[in-house]
Amino acid sequence: MPPTMPRVRIPLRLSHGSRAVIPSAKPQWVAQRAYGTVVDGPVAQSSQASTFEKALTATAPRHNWTKQEIKEIYDTPLMKLAHAAGAVHQKFHDPAEIQMCTLINIKTGGCSEDCSYCAQSSRHNTGLEASKMIQVGTVLAAARVAKENGSTRFCMGAAWRDMRGRKTNLRNIKEMVKGVKDLGMESCVTLGMIDLAQAKELKEAGLTAYNHNVDTSREFYPSVISTRTYDERLQTIANANEAGLSVCTGGILGLGEEAKDHVGLLFTVATMPTHPESFPVNTLVPIKGTPLGDREQSPFDVTLRTIAAARLIMPKTIIRLAAGRTILSEEQQVLCFMAGANAVFTGEKMLTTACNGWEEDNKIFAKWGLRPMQSFQAGKEEGASAPMREGAEKKKSQVELGR
Ligand code: SF4
């Protein structure tokens, strides 16, 4: 961070992250392994060039990636990778469109989890004061302001481990979701772990998407969090998916992980039965008082490489430039947009701390010929992202064909 720039404490997007029932149409080797594990699957028969070439010329997402194939793509020389990602991005998305999301913290701090990057964990001394859940009216007023400023998705985060025993809170959150829907905006919530019944309740209330990040690779994950497992995260993602919600799940760069963990993170999400509708790429901004408070900022080339690789392996997914964006220059952000990122958080605050503001973003958009993505554009059916529709359509055609 330049010495003249104030240290911005950026909260990482709440990491709350699919049991996923693997459809029988999947190859057997996929069905036999847990997500995020190294598999004894078919070894890529192709050379590096051909794996790269296949990704570059793909016409639909694929879900049977091997770790080796993802590594080959991730290790591609960066400028070649970024150019290819830009080409794939233009094929699957309108490169002028960026989804503008505003995130509000509806319940701050006091979380029982020990995520080592998070200011809201009650186990870390960050000076953050815990608060009760805010009123429905306050949340909807913030949603209206967000809409007036151009945001089309409104995300609500609560610092909880899970939703067990939180019936009143869930009722209020459903009111918030309905209110946001009435404004014509997409809604997303991140509430920790949820079961299938809770996911269905949220879906019925009109929720568009559920955020629950996997954070990092399966292998590195225990170095970051000890109070819940990788598989618990995947189960929540699966519950959201099964309930018909779009899934937003991504990771955090700069936790002390290595390049192989970026590959592992991409492997986890790219081999889900349906790719996440949204893949947030966060970079750690160290927060004093957390175990990772003294870590150095993750270098920009790692962010760009992760975004570009994600675009090649998950061509339809919305890739979100999330926490850490405030320290990127305008040109660095634009480079990320060229390499496949097509969503940002914007507004007054991102959970507990600063965020790039609407005014600043609108200026950048005007200068570079970008415009906000409309609501529900990714899926004509509410709650059904393009990848999910693709999965549903495939299932339907298989049924029709009597498979
Ligand atoms: S400590 Fe709690 S609020 Fe913070 S990321 Fe972990 S689960 Fe979310």
Boltz pocket constraint, residues with backbone or C-beta under 6 A from the ligand:
constraints:
  - pocket:
      binder: B
      contacts: [[A, 12], [A, 13], [A, 14], [A, 15], [A, 16], [A, 111], [A, 112], [A, 113], [A, 114], [A, 115], [A, 118], [A, 119], [A, 120], [A, 121], [A, 158], [A, 159], [A, 160], [A, 161], [A, 192]]
      max_distance: 6.0
